[in-house]
């Protein structure tokens, strides 16, 4: 297979990762488009002995982080319309949907570093080593961020508030 064919096969995964990072379908599509453009221009830098998906995730993540830094420097202000999410306003009809919304909301409240590690390991089923390469940190840091993310999710969802077991005599 060639690079372009392999790249095309990775688009659904790039979209899912971008959507998880941005939380906005339109921004995610823009991010994927930027990633694909950069991947095509920089295809000579890709090492075919490594997984293409991990390399593309690294490119996508770097573009996303650069955009966040640029926004912070620019001081972009959101309007009230940007803050309201019509999907969240709908009341779920099933318990599973409620839990899913709670998890999604809790995931959005995690710090960026913890959220991206959680997404890559739990949703994208990537190895710690691949996540470490994508994020540019040691494997131990990935494991630490994942542990803190899991603990924070338990607290945010409410499982951390349950009383612990105690011995009854």
GIUR-V402525 format. One record per pair of residues at least 12 apart in sequence whose C-alpha atoms are under 8 Angstrom apart, sorted by the first residue. I is the first residue (numbers start at 1). J is the second residue. D is the distance in Angstrom with one decimal. If there is no record, write none. Layout:
{{I | J | D} {I | J | D}}
This chain:
{{3 | 43 | 7.7} {4 | 40 | 7.8} {6 | 52 | 7.8} {7 | 36 | 7.8} {7 | 52 | 7.7} {10 | 53 | 6.6} {11 | 32 | 7.8} {14 | 32 | 6.3} {14 | 56 | 7.6} {14 | 57 | 6.9} {14 | 60 | 7.7} {15 | 28 | 6.4} {15 | 29 | 6.7} {15 | 32 | 6.2} {17 | 57 | 7.8} {17 | 119 | 7.6} {17 | 120 | 7.9} {17 | 124 | 7.9} {18 | 31 | 6.6} {18 | 32 | 6.7} {18 | 60 | 7.4} {20 | 119 | 7.3} {21 | 64 | 8.0} {21 | 115 | 8.0} {21 | 116 | 6.9} {23 | 108 | 7.9} {31 | 60 | 6.9} {31 | 63 | 7.3} {31 | 64 | 7.0} {32 | 60 | 6.9} {34 | 60 | 7.9} {34 | 63 | 7.6} {35 | 56 | 7.3} {35 | 59 | 6.2} {35 | 60 | 5.2} {35 | 63 | 7.1} {38 | 59 | 7.7} {39 | 56 | 7.1} {39 | 59 | 7.3} {54 | 130 | 6.4} {54 | 131 | 7.8} {54 | 133 | 7.8} {54 | 134 | 6.3} {55 | 134 | 7.0} {57 | 134 | 6.5} {58 | 133 | 7.7} {58 | 134 | 4.5} {58 | 135 | 6.8} {61 | 134 | 7.7} {61 | 135 | 7.7} {88 | 101 | 7.8} {102 | 157 | 6.3} {103 | 153 | 7.4} {103 | 157 | 6.7} {106 | 153 | 6.0} {106 | 156 | 5.7} {106 | 157 | 6.6} {107 | 153 | 6.8} {110 | 149 | 6.9} {110 | 152 | 7.3} {110 | 153 | 7.8} {113 | 145 | 7.2} {114 | 145 | 5.2} {114 | 146 | 6.2} {114 | 148 | 7.2} {114 | 149 | 5.3} {115 | 149 | 6.8} {117 | 131 | 6.9} {117 | 142 | 6.6} {117 | 145 | 6.8} {117 | 146 | 6.1} {118 | 146 | 5.8} {118 | 149 | 6.6} {118 | 150 | 7.8} {128 | 142 | 6.6} {128 | 143 | 7.2}}
